[in-house]
Amino acid sequence: MLRCIVNKPTQLIFPFQINQKASFDSFFCSPDNLNLMTKLADIALSNNAQELIIHGEKGSGKSFLMQAICNELSSSGKQFAFIPMNKALKMEVEIFQNLASLDAVCIDDLQLMLSNESWETALFNLINECQQSNCSLILSFGGNQPLEENTQLPDLLSRIKRMEFITLHAVQDEFFNQAINFVAEQLDISIDKAELEFLLKHQTRRFSLLVENIITLDRQAASLKRKITIPLIKETLNL
């Protein structure tokens, strides 16, 4: 359970888990994402409030990166809230109240609250409060539809458009081998070159799916006390 306020008279407690292993060091950064990573590192260390919107397609690692910035904020002694909208939508809009007293607020999957007037109003108020209280605001959204097509409140859209916007690019084919090896090393998973090439050849080249499959293979290999081999890959993934 995440404690959002540490040294305040009133503690805000939300039932949202953060992946404690998520960090900038454990995120594979391809060259086209260097600008974003530099910006996030600056937010984590800076005492000045900043506003940022991150757009990432499905499987780009957007949610992992949002949790990574939260862990980096924590390491810097900052007080923050992490709100994944896929879970927060089941709660009341009052969840946004009093958040501006923190150093930073990170909201994942902004697109899920759009077209809902109550949530849009709550976000509009939160943006204004953060601007008045030196609280950084980091929003992320996925999908291909422009924000303009889904946002009902013109004032909210105006506020959002003033924020800095950076795209999180998915891993491109030319970096797949390097990225998968990086993730395997981070997770302490042993997979040889031949097996990795087999996976890349026979699986959908979507990075997030490849990572999920490598984790599945590692667990299966451990349960059977075997190495990750091509026969095991075929058996486990039905290839």
DRENTORLO-860102 format. One record per atom (N, C-alpha, C): residue in one letter; x, z, y. Coordinates in steps of 0.001 Angstrom, whole numbers, padded with zeros to 6 digits, always signed. Each point is the difference from the previous one (the first is absolute). Layout:
# DRENTORLO-860102
AXZY...
# end
This chain:
# DRENTORLO-860102
M+000848+000000-001194M-000848+000000+001194M+000882+000000+001244L-000351-000821+000952L+000814-000169+001197L-000408+000976+001091R+000946+000782+000470R-000245+000861+001159R+000453-000765+001239C-000938-000307+000860C+000309-000855+001137C+000622+000761+001156I-000359+001271+000185I+000575+000787+001077I+000741+001173-000612V+001216+000203+000435V+000813+001059-000584V+000081+001211+000909N+000352-000206+001244N+000219+001142+000892N-001063+000079+001093K-001240-000130-000400K-001116+000087+000942K-000938+001127-000437P-000757+000572+000931P-000930+001062-000378P-001015-000451-001044T-000458-001244+000110T-000975-000530-000941T+000665-001062-000858Q-000106+000131-001312Q+000595-000988-000887Q-001060-000996-000442L+000350-001278+000071L-000875-001049-000496L+000469-000357-001402I-000901+000068-000965I+000376-000279-001378I-000904-001099-000544F+000611-001104-000434F-000753-001105-000563F+000406-000209-001457P-000922-000433-000842P+000305-000181-001423P+000636-001357-000295F+000972-000397+000795F+000648-001291-000195F+001435+000211-000460Q+000326-000541-001148Q+001346+000147-000542Q+000927-001063+000583I+001259+000378+000193I+001027-000942+000433I+001046-000103-001096N+000420-001208-000277N+001082-000222-000959N+001285+000569+000589Q+000471+001111-000547Q+001171+000670+000556Q+001277-000814-000170K-000033-000992-000897K+001184-000837-000219K+000058-001185+000964A-001067-000202+000752A-000023-001108+000959A+000929+000309+001168S+000932-000890+000251S+000943+000180+001110S+000491-001367+000444F+000658-000041+001146F+000574-001261+000452F+001073-000484-000971D+000763+000937-000550D+001081-000367-000918D-000526-000560-001316S-001213+000400-000388S-000548-000471-001272S-000917-001208+000179F-000040-000553+001213F-000808-001189+000279F+000917-001208+000111F-000243-001022-000815F+000832-001202+000075F-000314-000743+001293C+001011-000132+000830C-000180-000650+001304C+000661-001367-000005S-000802-001042-000052S+000527-001356+000105S+000299-000297+001467P+000824-001005+000277P+000421-000274+001386P-001148-000172+000991D-001125-000566-000468D-001106-000232+000938D-000776+001272+000342N+000376+001128-000602N-000650+001275+000332N+000922+000970+000734L+001180-000456+000359L+000967+000882+000664L-000534+000540+001324N-000679-000844+000751N-000534+000424+001297N-001003+001137-000170L-000864-000120-000999L-000993+001044-000261L+000664+001303-000413M+000989-000072-000889M+000663+001212-000471M+000743+000700+001137T+000591-000790+000880T+000691+000570+001162T-000991+000723+000902K-001161-000608+000191K-001038+000603+000834K-000495+001309-000600L-000230+000020-001305L-000496+001209-000651L+001033+001123+000039A+001261-000357-000170A+001064+001009+000074A+000052+000610+001392D-000226-000829+001010D-000003+000486+001379D-001169+000960+000229I-001166-000334-000546I-001167+000874+000148I+000245+001351-000657A+000632-000020-001170A+000244+001241-000742A+000920+000948+000757L+000928-000566+000766L+001007+000824+000678L-000327+000287+001461S-000812-000864+000605S-000254+000108+001437S-000977+001124+000332N+000176+000569+001171N-000941+001001+000506N-001039-000618+000927N+000107-001301+000207N-000950-000708+000849N-001103-000622-000853A-001224+000139+000437A-001133-000545-000745A+000043-001522-000006Q-000308-000581-001146Q-000020-001450-000139Q-001240-000415-000776E-000403-001243+000205E-001159-000550-000702E+000423-001251-000755L-000449-000101-001241L+000413-001132-000832L-001101-000348-000993I-000234-001295-000169I-000885-000492-001052I+000833-000832-000967I-000101+000333-001281I+000715-000734-001047I-001017-000802-000801H+000218-001296-000086H-000869-000829-000844H+000762-000409-001248G-000587+000250-001156G+000639-000389-001248G-001016-000507-000995E+000333-001098-000666E-000887-000530-001025E-000009+000924-001212K-000978-000182-000868K-000079+000788-001223K+001272-000192-000812G+000592+001111-000431G+001213-000085-000797G+001271-000050+000815S-000114+000115+001322S+001192-000062+000854S+000742+001331+000052G-000639+001069-000466G+000620+001323+000069G-000413+000775+001233K-001074-000446+000638K-000454+000608+001255K-000299+001493-000145S-000765+000353-001015S-000381+001409-000174S+001203+000865-000362F+000913-000545-000804F+001230+000724-000331F+000791+000272+001271L+000090-001009+000865L+000764+000147+001238L-000663+000995+000946M-001325+000028+000031M-000698+000977+000836M+000301+001425-000464Q+000089+000183-001308Q+000343+001325-000520Q+001472+000319+000241A+000828-001043-000018A+001425+000201+000276A+000213+000493+001427I-000713-000573+000964I+000171+000433+001385I-000461+001448+000149C-001021+000396-000756C-000446+001402+000048C+001086+000936-000508N+000640-000364-001100N+001082+000833-000535N+001188+000047+000949E+000272-001111+000675E+001096-000024+000974E-000346+000867+001212L-001250-000034+000421L-000445+000868+001095L+000173+001463-000383S-000360+000319-001234S+000141+001369-000491S+001459+000433-000004S+000878-000902-000436S+001436+000312-000034S+000559+000238+001394S-000641-000618+001003S+000433+000168+001389S-000655+001207+000662G-000758+000765-000781G-000650+001194+000541G-001259-000286+000787K-000569-001197-000185K-001201-000371+000751K-001264+000431-000753Q-001031+000305+000763Q-001311+000326-000555Q-000840-001270+000025F-000658-000302-001118F-000674-001292-000105F-001242+000112-000873A-000819-001041+000057A-001125-000145-000921A+000086-001373-000643F-000221-000060-001292F-000095-001270-000720F-001436-000141-000496I-000658-001075+000407I-001403-000198-000362I-000185-001376-000633P-000145-000059-001324P-000309-001269-000672P-001503-000243+000074M-000408-001064+000657M-001420-000201+000252M-000799-000276-001262N+000634-000447-001068N-000751-000212-001238N-000552+001320-000550K+000597+001119+000407K-000502+001319-000390K-000733+000689+001151A+000477-000217+001202A-000589+000685+001159A-001425-000454+000289L-000347-001231-000384L-001351-000495+000254L-001067+000830-000709K+000409+000742-001017K-000944+000861-000715K-000238+001305+000760M+000764+000202+001073M-000118+001218+000793M-000716-000319+001314E-000129+000989+000853E-000656-000199+001291E+001017-000464+001043V-000490-000658+001049V+000880-000522+001046V+000707+001122+000754E-000516+001210-000121E+000621+001143+000677E+001414+000268-000502I+000389-000670-001069I+001357+000165-000513I+001041-000396+001047F-000400-000843+000955F+000916-000451+001050F+000134+001012+001139Q-000837+001001+000022Q+000040+000957+001104Q+001251+000876-000066N+000559+000277+001168N+001162+000895+000162N+001315-000570-000532L+000001-001234-000485L+001245-000561-000539L+001026-000283+001088A-000456-000210+001218A+000919-000351+001082A+000938+001140+000367S-000242+001186-000532S+000913+001120+000254S+001268-000102-000846L+000030-000960-000917L+001164-000197-000868L+001031-000896+000671D+001142-000158-000652D+001023-000924+000501D-000331-001445-000353A-000694-000199-001125A-000309-001363-000438A-001215-000006-000917V-000755-001093+000060V-001128-000230-000895V+000195-001362-000651C-000075-000039-001329C+000186-001243-000753C-001286-000302-000763I-000622-001120+000312I-001264-000382-000631I+000207-001298-000773D-000220+000070-001310D+000207-001158-000872D-001319-000717-000272D+000052-001334-000006D-001165-000854-000284D-001074+000110+001070L+000429-000243+001223L-000897+000002+001156L-001214-000899-000207Q+000185-001124-000689Q-001080-000986-000138Q-001238+000570-000691L+000178+001059-000781L-001122+000563-000745L-001005+000717+000893M+000422+000432+001178M-000918+000719+000887M-000659-000908+001030L+000511-001207+000145L-000545-000902+001004L-001401-000466-000392S-000770-000380+000984S-001411-000374-000157S-000883+001216-000247N+000599+001195+000070N-000769+001243-000093N+000101+000685+001358E-001098+000017+000726E+000030+000463+001387E+000477+001442+000135S-000407+000860-000923S+000399+001409+000087S+001507+000160-000153W+000568-000696-000984W+001443+000097-000214W+000776-000674+001124E-000514-001122+000488E+000671-000682+001108E+000020+000889+001243T-001098+000669+000267T-000060+000905+001150T+000989+001145-000169A+000071+000547-001213A+000933+001099-000268A+001443-000454+000190L+000311-001221-000437L+001356-000521+000172L+000299-000252+001471F-000961-000543+000722F+000172-000236+001436F+000332+001304+000720N-000743+001047-000317N+000257+001305+000621N+001372+000539-000395L+000377-000188-001264L+001300+000476-000461L+001134-000707+000731I-000127-001309+000186I+001036-000747+000720I+000168+000554+001411N-001113+000225+000681N+000063+000549+001358N+000645+001381+000012E-000377+000836-000955E+000548+001359-000065E+001497-000018-000298C+000427-000892-000881C+001428-000101-000326C+000808-000442+001213Q-000568-000924+000770Q+000696-000471+001195Q+000151+001110+001031Q-000938+000904+000037Q+000028+001089+000977Q+000868+001175-000437S+000328+000069-001291S+000693+001193-000505S+001350-000288-000647N+000562-001183+000250N+001333-000340-000520N+000052+000040-001528C-001033-000536-000626C-000070-000079-001460C+000148-001453-000435S+000957-000278-000861S+000188-001358-000506S-001148-000368-000933L-000371-001275+000020L-001091-000481-000839L+000466-001243-000751I-000011+000087-001326I+000430-001116-000839I-001182-000414-000866L-000451-001215+000175L-001132-000524-000750L+000474-001137-000897S-000632-000143-001150S+000295-001159-000838S-001309-000654-000405F+000041-001310-000176F-001184-000672-000518F+000418-001153-000900G-000860-000284-000969G+000262-001089-000930G-001069-001065+000121G+000078-000992-000859G-000973-001084+000039G+000435-001117+000921N-000755-001081-000048N+000353-001195+000765N-000869-000211+001232Q-001072+000769+000141Q-000885-000193+001138Q+000571+000651+001255P-000027-000709+001120P+000467+000589+001265P-000843+001212+000373L+000613+000953+000672L-000724+001201+000423L-001190-000346+000886E+000139-001075+000772E-001064-000388+000925E-001319-000283-000721E+000096-000479-001244E-001208-000392-000724E-000758+001192-000575N+000664+001135-000109N-000623+001155-000648N-000279+001168+000934T+000604-000003+001185T-000136+001138+000908T-001249-000143+000859Q-000879+000997-000071Q-001257-000054+000745Q+000160+000426+001450L+000796+001036+000243L+000110+000557+001347L+001058-000752+000814P-000395-000668+001068P+000967-000721+000831P+001095+000908+000554D-000359+001226+000363D+000996+000920+000557D+001057+000360-001037L-000419+000164-001256L+000964+000296-001064L+000924-001188-000216L-000555-001188-000035L+000817-001197-000189L+001012-000135+001126S-000423+000307+001218S+000907-000057+001144S+001157+000974-000166R-000300+001215-000465R+001047+001006-000219R+000974-000466-001085I-000554-000519-001095I+000832-000432-001123I+000931-001135+000415K-000507-000915+000816K+000806-001150+000412K+001180+000395+000872R-000055+001173+000605R+001114+000461+000836R+001139+000584-000838M-000278+000282-001263M+001002+000621-000859M+000986-001044-000519E+001209+000455-000288E+001000-000902-000581E-000430-000375-001412F+000148-001267-000326F-000459-000538-001285F+001186-000603-000747I+000226+000461-001236I+001092-000541-000817I-000532-000280-001401T+000373-001149-000548T-000417-000371-001351T+001012+000479-001032L-000506+000609-001065L+000830+000345-001152L-000069-001179-000958H+001110-000698-000150H+000030-001196-000841H+000176+000370-001469A-000763-000668-000857A+000157+000204-001439A+001351-000548-000442V+000501+000507-001119V+001288-000458-000526V-000112-001469-000391Q+000901-000816+000523Q+000014-001423-000305Q+000741-000268-001307D-000278-001167-000593D+000571-000344-001304D+001510+000149-000047E+000671-000382+001067E+001463+000018-000009E+000572+001415-000100F-000822+001009+000287F+000474+001388-000055F-000591+000779-001177F-000777-000678-000858F-000678+000706-001081F+000969+000737-000919N+001023-000693-000478N+000948+000634-000918N+000655+001217+000637Q+000445-000175+001236Q+000659+001091+000714Q-000964+001171+000209A-001240-000315+000352A-000986+001046+000265A-000374+000762-001269I-000214-000716-001089I-000368+000652-001259I+001135+000876-000502N+001222-000493+000094N+001155+000809-000402N+000111+001258+000855F-000283-000150+001286F+000038+001140+000920F-001020+001058-000420V-001224-000440-000272V-001061+000932-000387V+000320+000662-001338A+000486-000789-000953A+000348+000555-001312A+001072+001076+000132E+000964-000249+000879E+001061+000990+000222E-000564+001259+000654Q-000896-000185+000973Q-000606+001150+000671Q-000801+000861-000976L-000639-000653-000970L-000841+000709-000964L+000756+000375-001262D+001289-000312-000009D+000850+000305-001158D-000535-000666-001270I-000380-001268+000135I-000500-000788-001128I+001065-001010-000411S+000325-000011-001266S+001020-000916-000514S-000671-001252-000558I+000274-001142+000621I-000519-001280-000483I+001090-001050+000177D+000327-000701-001078D+001094-000970+000036D-000431-001299+000668K+001001-000807+000333K-000237-001241+000740K-000931-000944-000752A+000211-000155-001314A-000813-000932-000788A-001474+000411+000008E-000239+001297-000140E-001374+000501-000003E-000649-000159+001378L+000783+000225+001034L-000519-000164+001354L-000354-001453+000267E+000865-000910-000415E-000268-001427+000194E-001237-000437-000780F-000183+000574-001183F-001193-000314-000796F-001262+000439+000743L+000045+001195+000560L-001139+000498+000771L-000317-000901+001182L+001034-000368+000737L-000192-000827+001191L-000553-001373-000363K+000343-000476-001168K-000437-001328-000435K-001442+000010-000498H-000410+001095-000634H-001296+000023-000672H-001066+000834+000710Q+000347+000644+001091Q-000967+000811+000727Q-000310-000603+001367T-001183+000353+000514T-000341-000392+001361T+001062+000542+000947R+000496-000862+000875R+001090+000415+000882R-000557+000762+001206R-000640+001103-000337R-000455+000926+001032R+000794+001276-000179F+000720+000365+001026F+000990+001064-000130F-000609+001315-000465S-001117+000390+000586S-000605+001284-000365S-000403+000025-001469L-000488-001134-000524L-000381-000072-001410L+001225+000101-000898L+001081-000646+000398L+001237+000082-000776L+000511+001434-000072V-000070+000702+001108V+000442+001399+000018V-000873+000838-000934E-001320-000194+000075E-000910+000732-000889E+000328-000269-001462N+000301-001263-000323N+000290-000355-001387N+001317+000598-000479I+000983+000047+000872I+001280+000602-000379I-000177+001492-000280I-000806+000667+000820I-000276+001423-000229I-000738+000187-001327T-000982-000871-000270T-000735+000057-001266T+000931-000210-001183L+000898-000976+000112L+000951-000286-001078L+000943+001175-000233D+000428+000618+001078D+000908+001144-000130D-000682+001156-000735R-001250+000259+000332R-000738+001075-000670R-000232-000319-001474Q-000330-001264-000272Q-000232-000397-001385Q+001283+000080-000815A+001097-000453+000593A+001294+000063-000689A+000390+001444-000292A-000263+000885+000960A+000336+001414-000187A-000843+000622-001109S-001287-000345-000037S-000881+000575-001021S+000367-000483-001398L+000517-001220-000095L+000390-000565-001295L+001477+000216-000305K+000694+000594+000966K+001450+000220-000120K+000732-001317-000255R-000368-000991+000808R+000614-001330-000087R+000494-000419+001376K+000830-001019+000025K+000412-000618+001258K-001078-000986+000435I+000065-000395+001256I-000875-001072+000465I+000596-001317-000484T-000675-000628-000946T+000450-001272-000567T-001096-001038+000197I+000328-001255-000241I-001004-001059+000132I-001151+000204-000984P+000262+000353-001274P-001126+000286-000902P-000897+001131+000514L+000609+001043+000565L-000798+001108+000542L-000825-000466+001192I+000580-000846+000831I-000728-000541+001155I-001219-000787-000470K+000199-000836-001021K-001105-000806-000532K-001105+000887-000566E+000398+001034-000731E-000978+000905-000613E-000784+000776+001062T+000730+000538+000957T-000615+000896+000985T-000872-000739+001003L+000452-001169+000428L-000711-000745+001045L-000832-001150-000551N-000068-000085-001343N-000803-001044-000661N+000388-001405+000444L+001288-000258+000014L+000492-001321+000404L+000207-000896-001219
# end
